[in-house]
Amino acid sequence: ESDAKVNSSSNNKYELRCIEELRLWYQETQCFYYSSTYDLTNSMQRSYNHDDTIPLWKRADERYFWNRAMLSELIDQVEDLF
């Protein structure tokens, strides 16, 4: 049980660090849209029936996830954690 807490804590710290780095990285641009709580790539109709257990980046519509290639290394690291 304590190992699970340590893993969860380190995963949360890692996620927060990644989010902060991305926020700082894109802070200078005026054309980058980011949300950690809402899928910006799908319409409200499509988002209405989504599964909350699936991460946003997995639910994203590939047609509008233009920076997926750039984020692929981060995505691969996240997939390795789970």
Phi, psi and omega per residue, in radians:
E1 nan -0.743 -3.128
S2 -1.163 -0.569 3.071
D3 -1.101 -0.677 3.125
A4 -1.131 -0.688 3.120
K5 -1.157 -0.729 3.120
V6 -1.104 -0.800 3.108
N7 -1.071 -0.772 3.138
S8 -1.097 -0.754 3.131
S9 -1.121 -0.773 3.140
S10 -1.207 -0.621 3.070
N11 -1.113 -0.742 3.124
N12 -1.117 -0.739 3.122
K13 -1.113 -0.745 3.121
Y14 -1.085 -0.792 3.140
E15 -1.086 -0.782 3.121
L16 -1.096 -0.687 3.116
R17 -1.137 -0.742 3.117
C18 -1.112 -0.771 3.134
I19 -1.084 -0.756 3.130
E20 -1.122 -0.723 3.115
E21 -1.115 -0.741 3.095
L22 -1.114 -0.721 3.118
R23 -1.051 -0.796 3.127
L24 -1.154 -0.663 -3.112
W25 -1.102 -0.707 -3.078
Y26 -1.726 0.053 -3.087
Q27 -1.075 -0.542 -3.080
E28 -1.350 -0.365 -3.075
T29 -1.539 2.609 3.126
Q30 -1.778 0.006 -3.059
C31 -2.094 0.298 3.128
F32 -1.853 2.256 3.122
Y33 -2.010 2.321 -3.082
Y34 -2.462 2.415 3.009
S35 -2.544 2.288 3.088
S36 -1.590 -0.070 -3.065
T37 -2.158 -0.136 -3.074
Y38 -2.420 2.401 3.117
D39 -1.416 1.820 -3.119
L40 -1.344 -0.167 -3.065
T41 -1.618 -0.173 -3.126
N42 -2.080 2.667 3.102
S43 -1.209 2.881 3.095
M44 -1.065 -0.627 3.135
Q45 -1.092 -0.790 3.129
R46 -1.208 -0.647 -3.115
S47 -1.249 -0.385 -3.068
Y48 -1.050 -0.693 -3.083
N49 -1.763 0.452 -3.097
H50 -1.362 2.812 3.120
D51 -1.682 1.999 -3.093
D52 -1.130 -0.278 -3.131
T53 -1.404 -0.234 3.128
I54 -1.611 2.227 -3.141
P55 -1.027 2.652 -3.119
L56 -0.973 -0.731 -3.078
W57 -1.161 -0.379 3.069
K58 -1.448 -0.437 3.141
R59 -1.525 -0.214 -3.033
A60 -1.067 2.472 3.052
D61 -1.285 2.065 -3.075
E62 -0.968 -0.514 -3.123
R63 -1.128 -0.435 -3.078
Y64 -2.025 0.005 3.108
F65 -1.577 1.133 -2.990
W66 -1.125 -0.464 -3.093
N67 -1.729 0.306 3.140
R68 -1.040 -0.735 3.135
A69 -1.066 -0.694 3.140
M70 -1.194 -0.571 -3.099
L71 -1.625 0.007 -3.039
S72 -1.002 -0.644 3.133
E73 -1.135 -0.727 3.080
L74 -1.139 -0.739 3.136
I75 -1.076 -0.742 3.110
D76 -1.076 -0.688 3.126
Q77 -1.154 -0.702 3.137
V78 -1.157 -0.747 3.134
E79 -1.090 -0.613 3.127
D80 -1.187 -0.449 3.137
L81 -1.258 -0.458 -3.051
F82 -1.919 nan nan
